[in-house]
Amino acid sequence: MSTPREFRLLVTGGGTGGHTYPALTTVRALQARLTAEGTTVRVLWAGKAGGLEARVAQAEGIEFAQVATGKIRRASNPLGMLTVENAKDMARVPLGVAQARSVVARFRPDVVLSTGGYVAVPIGLAATMLRRPLVVHEQTVRLGLANRVLVRGAARVAVSSPSTLDLLPPTIRERAVVTGNPVRAEVLTGEPMKAVDVLGLDSFQPDLPVVYVTGGAQGSVQINTLIAESLPWLLERANVIHQCGPNNVETMTETATALPADLAGRYWVLGFVAAELPDVLALADVVVSRSGAGTIAELTALGKPAVLVPLASSAGNEQAHNARRLEEVGAAVALEGDVTPSGLQVAVEPLLTDAG
């Protein structure tokens, strides 16, 4: 009997859920497909120790390799990028590339998959140096900074939108394919009552709609502030599940203590939503969130009404473009610029009325 062939996939990308979860979805799909064909799949994920990608890999039982990374903190004025923090981070890049070369040489991947984020740069560069096939996936219309560096050496460039093709140089366009953004299969199979049971939402009012608020894996100070100042108004009209980020739970919990008891019972705050996310999304009637590519893909797949508050500092203002596109087709309300609690309330109220 012949020994099953082993396919080795080295994954890099992370820092945010928008980079991490498309990679995870791709890993799962590839594992299922190749295993069904009798091929053993070994996966190694490389990224920043303590980053979201490290936590996701651990939860999924995926082997993880730590690589030093450096992040460029952008500024509208190029001189604003000349900071001590940027200098320190850029000094880590050579170390990261050296570590990455060691990881790639030792693991000998059949394919290296990069889903972007600054954590992907060292491994992507090492893959090119060691002539291992590199596949780059871009979640947004415009290539992110990391992927703009890596596509030059990529064997294939997977993009989420046909409009991206026109933005690529001809030599890269001929290696590009439109794949869309991977959506986790479990996101589409959530059960509302499971969210009620798992989170213990016994004090929620069943005759009121549910608003799910999220600022992404790390939370959003802007969104958290808007919600904190709008809580009494919101809770008179809806139940609220608020994913505020691990570092903001204490502050939001203290805010909730000032609420009348009947309203406080309709507010549930937590730092991070993991396995229960599909069920929370299934329970939600309205979503208030950022407008990253991964979020947009999931909300549109589920057909969830949303109020989108784009991250103003996103690369190429991509989140604002995402939000506007959904607003143009009537799938969401986009709130840009200096968003106020009253502006949020005006945007949310008709969606709650429709959900009632």
C-alpha positions in Angstrom: 0.0 0.0 0.0 1.4 3.4 -1.0 1.9 6.0 1.7 -0.6 9.0 1.4 1.1 12.1 -0.1 1.6 14.9 2.4 0.7 18.5 1.2 2.4 21.2 3.2 0.7 24.6 3.5 2.5 27.5 5.2 0.0 30.3 6.1 0.8 33.8 7.0 -1.4 36.8 7.6 -3.2 38.3 10.6 -3.2 41.2 13.0 -6.9 41.7 12.4 -9.9 39.4 11.8 -10.1 40.6 8.2 -6.8 39.0 7.4 -7.0 36.1 9.8 -10.4 34.5 9.2 -10.1 34.3 5.4 -6.9 32.4 5.9 -8.6 30.1 8.4 -11.6 29.5 6.0 -9.2 28.6 3.2 -7.2 26.2 5.4 -10.4 24.4 6.4 -11.6 24.2 2.8 -8.3 22.9 1.5 -8.0 20.4 4.3 -11.5 19.0 3.6 -10.9 18.8 -0.2 -7.4 17.2 -0.1 -8.3 14.8 2.8 -11.3 13.6 0.7 -8.8 12.9 -2.1 -6.5 10.9 0.2 -3.9 13.5 0.7 -2.6 14.3 4.2 -2.5 18.0 4.9 0.0 19.6 7.2 -0.4 23.3 8.1 1.9 25.7 9.7 0.8 29.2 10.5 3.4 31.9 10.9 2.8 35.3 12.5 3.2 37.4 15.6 3.3 35.7 19.0 0.3 36.9 21.0 -1.5 38.2 17.8 -5.0 37.2 16.8 -3.5 34.7 14.3 -1.7 33.0 17.1 -4.8 32.6 19.2 -6.9 31.4 16.2 -4.2 28.8 15.3 -4.0 27.5 18.9 -7.8 27.2 19.0 -7.8 25.3 15.8 -5.0 23.0 16.7 -2.7 24.4 14.0 1.0 24.4 14.4 2.3 28.0 14.9 5.7 29.6 14.2 6.6 33.0 15.7 8.2 35.5 13.4 9.3 39.1 14.3 7.3 41.7 12.5 7.3 45.5 12.1 4.2 47.7 11.6 4.2 51.0 9.7 2.0 53.5 11.5 0.6 55.7 8.7 0.0 59.4 8.7 -1.5 61.8 6.1 1.8 63.7 6.2 4.7 61.4 5.3 6.9 63.3 7.8 4.4 62.0 10.5 5.6 58.5 9.8 9.1 59.4 11.1 8.4 58.2 14.6 10.4 56.3 17.2 7.7 53.5 17.1 8.0 53.1 13.3 11.8 53.1 13.6 11.8 50.4 16.2 9.3 48.3 14.3 11.2 48.6 11.0 14.4 47.5 12.8 12.6 44.2 13.5 12.0 43.5 9.8 15.5 42.1 9.0 15.3 39.8 12.0 11.8 38.7 10.9 13.0 37.9 7.4 15.9 35.9 8.8 13.5 34.0 11.1 11.1 33.5 8.2 13.8 32.1 5.9 14.5 29.5 8.6 10.8 28.6 8.9 10.3 28.3 5.2 13.6 26.3 4.7 12.7 23.9 7.6 9.0 23.4 6.7 9.5 23.1 2.9 6.0 24.1 2.0 4.3 23.1 -1.2 2.5 26.5 -1.2 2.7 29.6 1.0 -0.6 31.5 1.4 -0.5 35.2 2.4 -3.7 37.0 3.4 -2.0 40.2 4.2 -1.3 42.4 7.2 2.1 43.5 8.2 2.7 40.1 9.9 2.7 38.5 6.4 5.7 40.4 5.0 8.6 38.4 6.4 7.2 35.0 5.4 6.1 36.3 2.0 9.6 37.7 1.2 11.2 34.5 2.4 9.0 32.4 0.2 10.1 34.4 -2.8 13.7 34.2 -1.8 13.6 30.4 -1.4 11.5 30.0 -4.6 8.5 28.5 -2.9 5.1 29.1 -4.7 3.4 32.1 -3.0 -0.3 32.8 -3.3 -1.4 36.2 -2.2 -5.1 36.9 -1.3 -6.4 40.5 -1.2 -9.7 41.1 0.7 -10.2 44.7 -0.4 -10.5 46.4 -3.8 -7.1 48.1 -3.6 -4.1 46.1 -2.6 -3.0 46.6 1.0 0.5 47.8 1.7 1.8 44.3 2.6 0.4 42.7 -0.4 1.7 45.5 -2.7 5.1 44.3 -1.6 4.4 40.6 -1.9 2.6 40.4 -5.2 5.8 41.0 -7.2 7.0 37.6 -6.2 3.6 35.8 -6.1 2.8 32.9 -8.4 -0.9 33.7 -8.1 -2.8 36.8 -6.8 -6.3 36.1 -5.6 -8.6 39.1 -5.5 -12.0 39.7 -4.1 -13.4 42.0 -6.8 -13.2 42.2 -10.6 -12.6 45.9 -10.2 -9.2 45.1 -8.6 -7.9 43.7 -11.9 -7.9 47.1 -13.5 -5.8 48.5 -10.7 -3.0 45.9 -11.2 0.0 46.4 -13.4 -0.2 44.1 -16.5 2.6 41.8 -15.3 0.7 41.1 -12.1 -2.8 41.1 -13.7 -1.9 38.1 -15.8 -1.3 36.1 -12.6 -4.5 37.3 -10.9 -7.8 35.5 -10.4 -11.0 36.7 -9.0 -12.0 34.4 -6.1 -14.1 36.7 -3.8 -13.7 36.7 -0.1 -13.9 33.4 1.8 -16.9 33.2 4.2 -16.7 30.7 7.0 -19.3 28.0 6.4 -20.4 28.0 10.1 -21.3 31.7 9.8 -24.2 30.7 7.6 -25.5 28.0 9.9 -26.0 29.9 13.2 -29.0 29.2 15.5 -30.5 32.1 17.4 -31.5 30.1 20.5 -28.0 28.8 20.9 -26.8 32.3 21.4 -29.5 32.8 24.0 -28.4 29.7 25.8 -24.6 30.1 25.5 -24.6 33.7 26.6 -27.3 33.4 29.2 -29.6 36.1 27.7 -32.5 35.2 29.9 -33.2 38.8 30.8 -33.6 39.9 27.1 -37.0 41.0 26.0 -38.2 38.5 23.3 -40.6 41.0 21.8 -37.7 43.5 21.1 -35.2 43.3 18.2 -31.6 42.4 18.9 -28.7 44.7 17.9 -25.2 43.2 17.7 -22.4 45.8 18.0 -18.8 45.0 17.1 -15.7 47.0 16.5 -13.7 44.0 15.3 -11.5 41.6 17.3 -9.8 44.3 19.3 -12.9 46.5 19.6 -13.3 50.2 18.6 -13.0 53.1 20.9 -15.1 55.2 18.5 -18.0 52.7 18.3 -17.8 51.9 22.1 -18.1 55.6 22.9 -21.1 56.0 20.5 -22.8 53.0 22.1 -22.1 54.2 25.7 -23.7 57.5 24.9 -26.6 55.9 23.2 -27.3 53.0 25.5 -30.5 54.3 27.3 -32.0 55.2 23.9 -31.0 51.9 22.4 -32.2 49.7 25.2 -35.6 51.3 25.3 -36.0 49.9 21.8 -33.8 46.8 21.6 -31.7 44.2 23.3 -28.0 44.8 22.7 -25.1 42.4 22.5 -21.9 44.4 22.5 -18.5 42.9 21.5 -16.3 45.8 22.8 -12.8 44.3 22.7 -10.8 42.5 25.4 -9.3 45.7 26.8 -12.6 47.6 27.0 -14.9 45.2 29.0 -14.3 46.8 32.3 -15.1 50.3 31.0 -18.3 49.2 29.3 -19.4 47.1 32.2 -19.0 50.2 34.5 -21.1 52.2 32.0 -23.8 49.5 32.3 -24.0 49.8 36.1 -25.4 53.3 35.7 -28.4 52.0 33.8 -31.8 51.4 35.3 -32.1 47.7 36.2 -34.7 46.9 33.5 -32.6 48.4 30.8 -29.3 46.9 32.1 -30.9 43.4 31.8 -31.2 44.0 28.0 -27.5 44.8 27.6 -24.8 42.1 27.3 -21.1 43.1 26.9 -18.2 40.8 26.2 -14.6 41.3 25.0 -14.4 38.8 22.2 -16.9 36.6 20.3 -15.4 33.3 19.1 -17.3 30.1 18.4 -20.6 31.6 19.3 -20.4 34.3 16.5 -22.6 32.4 14.0 -25.4 32.1 16.6 -25.0 35.7 17.6 -25.3 36.8 14.0 -28.3 34.6 13.5 -30.0 36.2 16.6 -29.2 39.8 15.5 -31.8 41.8 13.7 -29.4 44.8 13.1 -25.6 45.0 13.2 -23.5 48.0 14.0 -19.9 47.5 13.0 -16.8 48.5 11.1 -16.8 47.8 7.4 -13.8 45.7 6.8 -13.9 43.3 3.9 -14.5 40.2 6.0 -17.3 41.8 7.8 -18.9 43.0 4.6 -18.7 39.5 3.1 -20.4 37.9 6.1 -23.1 40.5 6.5 -24.0 40.4 2.8 -24.0 36.6 2.8 -26.4 36.7 5.7 -28.5 39.6 4.4 -28.2 41.4 7.7 -29.2 45.1 7.9 -26.3 47.1 9.1 -25.1 50.5 10.2 -21.4 50.8 9.2 -18.9 53.1 10.8 -15.8 52.9 8.7 -12.3 53.0 10.2 -11.0 56.3 9.0 -7.4 55.2 9.0 -7.9 52.0 7.0 -5.5 51.6 4.1 -6.6 53.5 1.1 -9.8 54.5 2.9 -11.0 51.1 1.9 -13.6 50.7 4.7 -15.3 53.9 3.6 -15.5 52.5 0.0 -16.9 49.3 1.4 -19.6 51.1 3.4 -20.6 53.3 0.5 -21.0 50.4 -1.9 -23.4 48.6 0.5 -25.3 51.9 1.1 -25.7 52.4 -2.6 -27.4 49.0 -3.1 -29.6 49.6 0.0 -27.9 46.9 2.1 -26.6 49.2 4.9 -26.3 52.8 6.2 -22.8 54.3 6.1 -21.8 56.8 8.8 -18.6 58.6 8.0 -16.6 61.5 9.4 -17.5 62.9 12.8 -20.2 60.5 13.8 -22.4 61.6 16.7 -24.7 59.6 19.0 -27.7 61.4 17.4 -26.4 60.4 14.0 -26.2 56.8 15.1 -29.7 56.8 16.5 -31.1 58.3 13.2 -29.4 55.5 11.3 -30.5 52.7 13.6 -34.1 53.7 14.3 -35.6 52.8 10.9 -33.8 49.4 10.9 -35.2 48.6 14.3 -38.7 49.6 13.1 -38.4 47.3 10.1 -37.1 44.5 12.4 -40.0 44.9 14.8 
